[in-house]
């Protein structure tokens, strides 16, 4: 049913694209590089897709290259193929596919269209010529967000509304917990799974359950602001995710955020100069792809800033031993740092998290 | 698990249950008149976006509710036109209504996604009753729309079982030809029943966006309209039993995220399946029973009525 709906949406989007391309062809001139973005959901959601669109606009401003996007294109459907083929036919030379599930389809297009650069977000596949992937070390600002939460809680209980128990989410929960424990050794982080990326009702309901369980600070790994609404209604503190939610949520303190603009601009410039080399690019705060604003009202603001500077300078790693798992086993030995492979496959909670990774 | 968490759960059980009940009552009325309307999900979505828009625009949840009812009602008239007046297939028309309604709501609401909370339906001024332990927050502190849902349920039972209007409506749903012979306008009765169903689905959408999700976004209904359709079957087309089912299904919706905070490690995905599992179970029981005694479903449900076709 949603599929039919999305087919229609994609059809309309494609027609719109066609119209836009026809209308825009007159004033197109100068550089022949054009960048297109494929998004999995509408860009108006203040979450994942919203930030990709912000990145697109920033990259357009920085490079002067014309960009376009299509939204609400489902993963694993014919709509993706239609949209990407349309972009290629219209002369777009750089295509960003911004959802994990686009990975295989993007690979297929990359191999069939060697003259077009394909950059896939949040996946792991690539080739040697025109297909790379990009992601951000969100766990770094998550750690700093955890510090703000650890200092803000009076009940020593922080609630974490989380979507699915996959490594990306578990990594964020662990980093957040380690940050909270850094400033408050007694703190516990209770996790409740929603089994959905986006369902404001369930998210809000889950947030309320965590508040009832004694949490006075909430954060989330979801795509809506419902957790923030629940925190506001209960007079609790809210740490957001994805974007600055201060204008939507009264209880907002700060948030680890995405900032794709510079990375997009780099890829577009490299493609325009014929210097694009595919890589598995996993950028951190030093690269600007992830960030967090230090809330001046926090009692640990200066320590947060210091940690941020250390991470950016490469002097501190979030997953530096000794770190124990929930069950007391050693996750990272004393003096060691976790490698990227282990981080990308993280499947255990650290000590201090309440909840199960079974979902 | 302590008193706060249990009270929190019960508050959600009642709120979710009565939101489902509004939508299910509407569907029950339409089905009692012999019209299956699978468009509940779409009508709820349209009602939800209409309530969010008008509630914010005019700063009043009452206006939000009225506009949501009008929006849901107008949408249901498409189904009434296709499936009742023109005698089209009720299943196809209803499904189309859901797809169309979800798309229309997503389009109309694209500028309201993730906007801050809007005016909500407040509690009734019940004074000290609201301060009572457990029963205060769980019952007396519920929004007036929740109470309104209960009143509508009682009203629906009374009209269906105790008035000639209800008798006529049930007759149309059991045997349209007989009702027609007796001088009832089958088409008029069915159009009105479908319209009332649409209004109530719109109300449920308003309840959802203003009080439960506290905001509009595409996909906010998330299948809850389908739960309402299942609920009517579960409740054996009776307002009272449907109310019990609504609290049960609402309880499952509310329990889903809370089980984990109680330390019970059952996947929320599994819990979200339970309303449908229960409905299938009840359908099996009904099917076995109907071998021995008449089916509990309205006999003419799903069948278009054309006067010359007997």
Interface residues (C-beta under 8 A of the other chain):
Chain A: X1 X2 X4 X5 X8 X9 X41 X42 X44 X45 X46 X47 X190 X191 X192 X193 X194 X195 X196 X198 X199 X200 X201 X202 X204 X205 X206 X208 X209 X210 X211 X212 X213 X214 X224 X225 X226 X229 X232 X233 X247 X248 X249 X250 X355 X356 X358 X359
Chain B: X4 X5 X7 X8 X9 X12 X95 X98 X99 X102 X103 X106 X110 X111 X113 X114 X115 X116 X117 X208 X212 X213 X214 X215 X217 X218 X219 X220 X222 X224 X253 X254 X256 X257 X258 X260 X261 X265 X267 X268 X269 X272
